[in-house]
């Protein structure tokens, strides 16, 4: 699949850096906005701890070949 070829991992000193393709970035941002608007994972000014796992499940449905995992992929992309 194009996603699998486009999203080959690149390594940094921690081994968690991953190159995201634009469609993955756009989908991640869209789903984060949806989670915030629904409010299920909101806690004051941050998301609750389980939101990364929920994002992983949501992304798996629309980008199954990207194999994005809450840790380290999504977490690293968001700068945690």
Beta strands, then each sheet from edge to edge (+ up, - down):
strand 1: 42-43
strand 2: 46-47
sheet 1: 1+ 2-
end
